[in-house]
Amino acid sequence: MPPDRPTRLSPRPFADAAALSRGVCRAMGAAGFACLTEFRLANGRRADVIAMDRQGRFAIVEIKSGEVDFRADAKWHEYLDFCDLFYFAVAEGFPRELLPEDHGLMIADAYGAAVLRESPEAPLHASRRKAVLLRFAHGAARQIRELVDPRI
């Protein structure tokens, strides 16, 4: 079987998650957010995209590359305690009726993203916000340092 064909064990996603992540980060940047990808939260989970706006609000974007990816993921609930805003980002063609309606929704591709449904705001407690902010700053500084000296 050619490698580009889906198999029963490895269904082909609607889109490449890395491409969707790039589009989400572009759109969030245009909206005034600074983004980090593959961000490790204090609970050990890793958010696909975390973004902070100029007011210090945090948004987490959970990228779903296909229906199988969404159905297999029960951990996204564990991200909600670490953000003010929560979005799902999916490619055009994703069965949107699967996604919970009480969170934000973006349609993304490699070049950008459009918000179809705004996320309701659930403000972080001040102590949690400080902890997330420190982790965000440290992660950003580490990523910059790794660009300058990849041998770290």
C-alpha positions, 0 to 999 in steps of 0.5 A: 500500500502506498505510504500516502494512503490511510490505513485502518490503524492510521487514518489520514487526518483532515489536515496536518496539525503543524500546518493548522498550528502555524495558521492559528499562530498567524491569526492570533498574532494578527489579533494582538496575541503572542503565541507559544506552541507545544506548551507544557502546563503545570499539570503535565499536559501539553497545549497545542497553542497558548497565546497571551494578549497585551492585557495578560489574558491567556487563550489555549487553542486545541488543534484537532486534525480530524474526527479520530483525533477528537474522539481519541482525546479526553484530556482537553478538559484539563486545559481549561484551568490554565486559560481565560479563553479556550478554542478548538481549531479545525480544518475546513471539512471537519465535522463541527457538530462533534465539537462542544458549543460552549467553547470557541471555534476556529477554522484554520489552514497553514496560512491563517485562521478565522474565528467562527465562534468566540470563546466565552471568557473564564478569568483565571484566578490571580495566583494561577495567572501569575503561575501561567505567566511565569511559565509562559515567559520562561518557555518563551525565553528558552525557545529564543535561547534554543534558536541562538544556541541549539546545543542547549 
